Amino acid sequence: MASWLDDARQHANSNMTIMLIGNKSDLAHRRAVSTEEGEQFAKENGLVFMETSAKTAHNVEDVSFNVYLVISTMQAIFYCTYGLVMEI
């Protein structure tokens, strides 16, 4: 996971928000990473962390809403920045 994160940060926009989404949270008996480990990794690396399950619908709407918030916030920042650049 750490090497993937390094690659993403190296090749992408430095202002991007990275969300770590744990899927299939309904399969506790097959879990490879605990919630606490996911939260800790996210905290140490400045990521947004959530867990979800499509099967039980746990957090599906919350994840979708958080993705929407990140995208709409970034668009607002882009438009604001773009507007400031145009005024100069």
Secondary structure, DSSP 8 states (H G I E B T S, - for coil): -HHHHHHHHHHS-TT---EEEE--TT-GGG-SS-HHHHHHHHHHHT-EEEE-BTTTTBTHHHHHHHHHHHHHHHHHHHHHHHHHHHH-
